[in-house]
Amino acid sequence: MLVGDKIHGGVEAQLGEFPWLVNLEYRNEEGDLQIGCSGNIINSRYVVTAAHCVQGPIEELLGQLVSIRVGDHNTATENDCDDLGCIDKFKIFHIIEKIVHKEFHETKKGRLINDIALLKTDNEITFSFSVAPICLPSVINSLHPPINGSTLTVAGWGDNGIEDFTVEKRIVDVPYVENSVCPIHVLPTQMCAGGVTGKDSCIGDSGGSLARRSIGAWVIEGIVSYGRKCGGDKPAIYTRIRSYISWIVENMSDT
């Protein structure tokens, strides 16, 4: 697998910012829980993430994916506060169903194809200031796809250029790069963003969102998938959400 799952550069998010972002928790053979990838709340029962966060080498590295932590900011503290007050303590939801795209696979060159999965929680997620879903592109009918050079935002707890994993949620703005000019070969179901030295998604951010703000709402355009070098001059590769709207809708039950 090519390197590239993390937030490189950027700044710490404010409390409650990017409330759809969740931590995925893995249990190893010793019974210990570890935080690995990220995911994104899209309704009260489902989280969308990257398929390589659900199956494959990550299981050998971290263990079995068992639960989702919602509403967290600093993974090293029980309660997250700033000068204005505190947000609600994070909540844990167990995963009762993992739906990985049937055609997900890794090529010989380490490219991840159809890198998308849905996770169903055991109970409904209650929304609040620090816990809320992100819109799918189909929700806003007038929203056109991003154009080359437009600003998109990545959030996560990944490598910031100093540590492999940060304890605080961080965000970074990256430019969208149309497939026709992306220096890395990608499929129509993928998208490129970044290529600005020092600003990128990186190890630990896999499964998180590539998002943009439009008409007062945040919309998910991509899922952090892979890349060549964190914070380098080549864009990172994301799963293009618009290519999978039908797949997402068809695979969500009871909604």
N, C-alpha and C positions, 0 to 999 in steps of 0.2 A: 504494500500500500504506500502511495506517495505521502510524504509529510504534508500536513495541513489540516489541522482541525481547530485552530485557536485565535483570542483577541490580542493582536500585536500592536502596541501603541495605544492610542485612544485615551479616554479619561474614565474615572469612576462614575457610574450612573448615580443619579439621585435616588433617594428612597422612594419606592413605588414606581419608578420608571421601568418601562418594558415589563409590565405585569404578567404578560403571557409566557415569559421565559421560565422554564422549570429545570431543575437538576434531575438527572437520571441516576438511580442508586443501584449498585451491583453488590451481590453477596458472594464472597469467595468460599473456598472449601473449608476454611476455618470458621466460617460464620460471620466474618466481619463485613460491615457495609462500607462501600467506597463510592464516592461521587465520580462520575465519568463525563458522559456527554450531556448535552442540553436537549430540550424539546420545547414545543410551542403549543399552548392551549388554543384550540380552535372552537371548542364548545364545552359544555359542562361535563362531558364524559370522555372526550378524546384529545389526545396530544399527537401532533405530527412531528416526526424526527427523521433522522437519517437511518437507512436500513443497516449500515455498517455499525451503528450504535446498538443494534439489537442482536445481531448474530455475526459469527465469524471470529476473527482474531481477538476482538475485544473480550469475548467470553473467556478465552485463555488468559488474558491479561488481568481482567478485573473480576471475573466470575459471572454469574447469571444475573440478568437484569430483572429486578423484582419490584421496584417501587419508584414513585415520582415524588419529588419534594417541590411544593408550590409556595410561592410567596416569600422566597428567601432573598436576601441581599448579600449578607456576609456569612459565608458557610462556616466560619469559625466561632460564631456567637449565637446564643440562643435567642436574643432579642436585638433587633436592629433599630437604632435611634440616631437622630441628629438634633440640631439646635431647635427644630420646630416640633419635635416629638418622636414617637415610635410608631412603627408599622406593626400589624398583627404578626404573631409568631408564625413561622412556616408550618405547613401541614403536610402529612405524608399520606399518599394514596397508593394502595397496592395495585399492581397491574393484573387484570384478569384475562386480557387477550392481547396478543401481539400479532399484527397483520403486516407482514413484510411483502413488498412487491414480488410477485412470483418470478419476474425476470431480472431481479437484482443479481448482479454478479460483478466480479473484479476481473479486469482483463490482465493479460500477461504483462502489460506495461503499468499496471497499478491503477488504471482508471476505474472509477466506480460508476456502473451503469444502473439506472433505475434505483438510485440510492434514496429510497423513501419508505417509511413505515408509519403505521398508526398504532397507538397504545390506548387501550380502553381501561379506565379506572374502575375500581370496585364500587365507588360511591360518587355521587354528583359533586363536582367542584363548586363550592360557594364563592361567588365573585365579590370582590371588595376593592379598596383603593390599591392594594398591592397584588391582587390576583384578578386577572381579566383575560378574555380571549383576544386574539388578533384576527382581523378580518382576512378572509380569502379574497383574491382579486375579483372573483365572480360576484361578490356581494355588492360592489360598487360598479354598476354596469357601464358608467361613463368613463371609468378609469382605463386609460390606454396603457399599453406596456411601456416600461421606461425607455428613454432614448439614450443614445451613446453620450457618456459624460455626465449623466444625471446622478445626483447624490443618493446613495442608499446607505443604510446603517446596519451594522452588525453588533450584536450584544452577546456577552458570555462571560465565563469565568476562566478562560484559557490563558495560555502563555502571553505575557506582556512584554517579552524581551528580556525579563530579569528572572521570572519564575515560570516553571512549566504550567502551574495552575495558580491563579490568584484567588483569594478568599472573597474579594468584593466583585460584584457584577460590574463589568466595564463595557463601554461602548466606543465604537469608532466609525467614522464616516468614510466610505469608499466610493469611487466612481464606477458606474456601470459601464461595461465594455461589451459592445455588440459582438455577437459570435463571428460576424464577418471580418472583424478586425482584431479579434482575440488572438494573441500569439501562441496560444495552446489550443490544439484541436479539440473541439467539443461537439457534442450532438445537439440537435434542436431542443432536446429535453433537458439540456444543461444551460447554464449561463455563467458568464465571467464577470468579476468585479474586483477592483483593487488595482495593483500594479504601481501603487505609490509607495516608495521605500519607507519602511517604518510603520505602515498602517495596513493591517491585514487581519483576517481571521487566522487562528492557529490551533495547536494541540490543546484540546480541552473544550473547544467551542463547537465541535462537531454536533450536528443535529439542531443547532440554533438557527435563528432567523436572519435572513437578509431582507430588511424591511424598508418601507418608505411611507412618509406621512402624506396623506391626500384627503382633502375635504374634511379636515378635522379628525381623521381616523388613521390608525396605522394599518398598513396592508403588508402581508407577507408575500414577497416575490420569489424568494429562494431559501433553500436549506443548506447550511454549511456542509460541504461534502469532502473536498480534498484540494491539494495544491502542491506546489513544488518546493517552495522555501518561504517560511513565514516572514512577512515584512520585506520581501524582495521586490524586484521590479517586474515580476510576472503576476498577473491576476490569479486569484483563487477561483476554484470551480464550485458552483452551487447547483443543486437540483432545482430546475425551473418549475415552480409550483403551478403555473398556468397550464403546464402540459399534463398535470395530474388531477385537475379538478374533478373530472368524471370518476377517476379511480377513487379519490377520497370520498366522494358522495356515495358511490356504490358500496364501499366497504364499511361505512358507518351504519350501525343498526341502532334501533331504538332512539332515533333522533328526528 
